[in-house]
Amino acid sequence: MVKTEKTPLFRGIGETALAEMFTCGGARCKTYAKGEVLLRAGCITREVGVVQAGGVNIENIDLWGNRSILSHVPAGQVFAETYAFCGEPMMVDVVAAEETEAFFLNMDVLIHTPHPDSEWQPVLVQNLLNISLHKNLALSERIFCTAPKTVRGRLLLYLSNQAAKAGSKSFRIPFDRQGLADYLNLDRSALSKELGKMRDEGILETTKNEFTLHELPE
C-alpha cells in the first residue's frame, strides 16, 4: 500500500483522484538493498521516484572516483523529478542509504499528456514546482556548509543548521561518518579527528549520528 499522507507530491489530492493518477501513471514499486543504485548518472528517466520507506542519497562521483553526497531524500520525499520533467540525462546517482522501498510514476503521462477533466493534474504541477524550489534551497544549504575553509568551520555550520531545523540542541543527522564527510566534501579521518577534538573541548557530544551541541568555549 502506497503511503501518501506525508508526501508533498500528493498534497491536496484526494484519494479518488490519487487512484486515478496512479492508474494513469503506471505506478510501480520496488525494494532496494543498502548501497543499491536506483537511478544512475547518464540515464534518462521519465519517472519521478517517491521514497516509501528508508531513504536515498543523491550522489556525484567524479572521473577519479571521488564521491560527494549532494542531498539525502527521506521517506515521503521525491527524487529525479527535474530529470523526469525535462527528459535530460541524469548527472547524479540515486543510491539507497539503507534498505529502501520506492515507487515511481510516469511524468510523460501525468504531466505532458493533457487531462482536462482531472482534478489532480494542476495540483500535481503546483506540488512539483514547490518541491523543486525547496530542493534548490537544500542545494544552496550544502554550498554554504562547504564554503568554510576549515574542517571545524564546516562542521559547526552544518551542525548548527541541523539544530535549528530540529528546534533543539540534540538532534539526529541522516548520515553516518562517511556520508557526513562526503556531504561536507571532507576526508573522513580529518572529520573524525575534528569531531574528537570538539568533543574533548566540550563543544558537542555524539554517538553515531546523534549529536548534542553545547556552548562554544570563550
N, C-alpha and C positions, 0 to 999 in steps of 0.2 A: 504493500500500500504506500503510495506516494504521500509524504508529509508536506503539506503546503502552507500550514498556518503561520510559520515563521519565515517564509520565503518571500523576500521583497519582489521577486519577479511576478508573483501572483497576487500581490496586494490589490484589493478592490475587485477581484474577480470571483464571482460566486461559484458554488460547487457545480451547478448545472453547466455554466459556461466553461469551467475548467475541464469537465468531462468531454465537452465538445472540442476544446482546444487540444487536449491530449490525443484525441482520436485523429484530428486533422494533422497534428504534428508528428504522428507516428512515435509516440513516447516509448522509449526502451530503457531498460535498467540493467546495470552490470556492477558486480563487486570486484574490487581490485585489492591486491596484497600491498603491504607497505613497500614503497620503492618502485612499484609498477607504474609505467608511463601510460597515462590516459590519452594524451594527445602529444604528438612530437613536433618539434620545430621543423618547418618546411612543408608540413601537410596543409591541405586546405579542408576546412570543415564547414559544413552548412548547419551544424547543430550547436545549440547552446547547452552547456552542461550545468546541472544543478547537483550540489553535494547533498545527498540524502542522509548519510551518516559518515562520520570520520572527518577527513579534511585533506586538501591538496595544497601543494606548494607550486607557485609559478616560478620556474627556474630558467636561467640562461646559462649556457655552457659555451665558453669561447673556444677559439681554434686550438688552444693549448690545453683544454680540458678543465679550466678553472670554472667552478660553479658559483653562481650568485643566485640567492633567493630574492625575487622581487616582491613577492607578497604571499600571504597564506590565506586560503579560502576555506572557512569552516563550514560545518553543516548548516544548510539552509541558504547558503550563498551560491552565486552563479560564477561560471568561468567560460572563457572563449566567446563571450557574447559579441565583442567587437569584430573578431575574425569571422564569426558566423554571419554577422550582419553585412560585412564588407566583402567577404569572399577572398580576402588576401591570405597569402601563405603565412602560417604562424611563425613568429620569431622567438618563441619560448616553448619550453616543455611544460606540460601539466603532469605532476608526479604525485602519487598517493603518499601523504605524510604518515599515514597509518592505514590499517585496513579500512577501506572506504567503499561506500556504495554511492553510485551516481546515476542519474538518469539524464536523458538527452531529448531535446525537441528540435525539430527541423525548422530553421528560420526561413528557408525558401518558401515553405508552405504557410507558415504562420504570419510572416511579415511581408514578403514580396508578392504574395498572392492575395488579391483583394477578397475580403469577406464582408461585403457591405451590410449584411444583416446580422453580423455578430456583435455581441456585447463586449467581447473580450479583446478584440484586436486593437482599438485605440488605447485601451487601458494598458495592454502589454507594451505598446510602443512607448508610452509615457514612463512605464516602470523601467524599461531598458535604458531610457535616457537618464533617469535618476541614478540607476546603478552605475552607468558609465561615468557620471560626474563624481560619484563617491570613489570610484576606482582611481580617477585622476588625483583626488585628494590623497589617497593612500600612497600612490607613487610619489607624490610630492613630499609626503612624510618621510619616505625612505631616502630621498635625496637630501633632506635636511639632516637625517640621522647619520648619513655617511659624509657630511660636509666637514665636521671637525677633523683636524689632522692627527689627534692622539686617540689611542685606544680608549682611554678613560673618558675623553670628551664624547665619543660616540656612544659609549655605554650609558653615561649619565643622561644624555639627551633622549636616547631610546627608552630607558627605564623610567625616566620622569614622565614621558609621554604615555607610557603604559599605565603608570599610577594615576595620571589624570583621567584616562579613559575608564579605569576601574572605579574611580572615585574613592580610592583607598591607597595607603602606602604598602599594603600587602596585596599581591596580585599574582596571576599566573600568565606566562607568555606562551605562545603557540609553538615555540622552537625548543629543540634540545641544544646542547652547546655547539655542535657542528652547524646546526641550522641557524643559530644566532650569529655565529661567525660568518656564515655565508651571506646572511641578510645585511650585516654591517660591513661586509667586504673586509674582513679581518682574518688573520691567521688564528686557527683555533687555540694553539698553545699560548699565543700572546693574549688572547681574550681570557683564557682560563687563569693565566698568571695575574692579569689585572684584576679579575674578579676576586682572586685570593687576597690581593693587596687591599682592595676596597673592603672586604670582609674583616680583615685584620685591623683596619683603621676604624671600624665601627660604622662604616657608611651604609652597609647593607648586610642582610642575611639571605642565604639562598640554599635551597635544596632542590636539585634537578631543575625544573622550570618554574619553581615558585620563588618569589622574591619578597622581601620586606625592606623598605628603604628607611634610613634614619637621617637625622640632620647632618649636613656636611660639617666637618671639623673646621674651626676658625683658623 
